[in-house]
Amino acid sequence: MYFKAQQPVILASQSPRRSELLEMLGFDFRVIPSKKEEPKPEQFQNALNYVLNCAEVKAADVAIKNPDAVVIGSDTVVVCDGEILLKPEDKKQAIEYLHKLSGRSHEVITAVSVKAGNSGMQFHETTEVTFFDLPDSWIEAYTNTDDPYDKAGAYGIQTLSGLFVEKINGDYNAVVGLPIARLARKLSDAGWISLSGSRVEC
C-alpha cells in the first residue's frame, strides 16, 4: 500500500536514513535540512526535553520559509545513565561511548515535530537497546571506519554496528531515526496524507 500527500511535504533533515524511511509511504517529498544551530544539551532538564526541542527547531526553521508545506523535523539521541551521547567528535570519544554501552541497556529517544501552516504536532518514541559485551578488538576495528561519526551514540543499528545489539524493546525504525509507523498514522489522522492504493509488484 502507499499514500498520497494532500500538500507538499518537506523533510527537514539531511539524514539518508530518515529519507529512506519516509519513502516507504510512497509520496514525493523534498529534503530541506534546517540550517539552524541546535541547542546544547546542558540547556535542558533532561534528554527528552532536549530532543523534542531539537526536532521543533528543525521543523520550525524550515516551515517558516515554506508555509504551504507539511514540514517534518526529527532528532535522535542515545541516553546512558542519564547522559546524552551525541555524535562523537573523534575516535577517542567514539571508543568511550561504545565502552559505556557495552554489555548493558540504554535508551534511544527519537522526537518528531510536524508543522503545517498554523497547525502542528510533536511526539516521541523511546526504545530500549541492549548491547552484547563488546570485545576491544571489535570497538577498535569499528571506530577505524567512517560509520560511527555521523550517528548518535557512535553506532547505527541498521549498519555493521547492528552486530553489537543483543535485543531491543520498542520501535526499531525509531532507533534508525524515524518512527515511521506512528508518523504515518499521525499524518493520516491529521488529513495531511491519505491512503492511495496498492502497488502491484511482479
C-alpha positions, 0 to 999 in steps of 0.5 A: 500500500502507499499514500498520497500527500494532500500538500507538499511535504518537506523533510527537514533533515539531511539524514539518508536514513530518515529519507529512506524511511519516509519513502516507504509511504510512497509520496514525493517529498523534498529534503530541506535540512534546517540550517539552524544551530541546535541547542546544547544539551546542558540547556535542558532538564533532561534528554527528552526535553532536549530532543523534542526541542531539537526536532521543533527547531528543525521543523520550525526553521524550515516551515517558516520559509515554506508555509504551504508545506507539511514540514517534518523535523526529527532528532535522535539521541542515545541516553546512558545513565542519564547522559546524552551521547551525541555524535562523537567528535573523534575516535577517542570519544567514539571508543568511550561511548561504545565502552559505556554501552557495552554489555548493558541497556540504554535508551534511544529517544527519537522526537518528531515535530510536524508543522503545517501552516498554523497547525502542528504536532510533536511526539516521541518514541523511546526504545530500549537497546541492549548491547552484547559485551563488546570485545576491544578488538571489535570497538577498535576495528569499528571506530577505524571506519567512517560509520560511527561519526555521523550517528548518535551514540557512535553506532547505527543499528541498521549498519555493521554496528547492528552486530553489537545489539543483543535485543531491543524493546520498542520501535526499531525504525525509531532507533534508525531515526524515524518512527515511521509507523506512528508518523504515518498514522499521525499524518493520516489522522491529521488529513495531511496524507491519505491512503492511495492504493496498492502497488502491484509488484511482479 
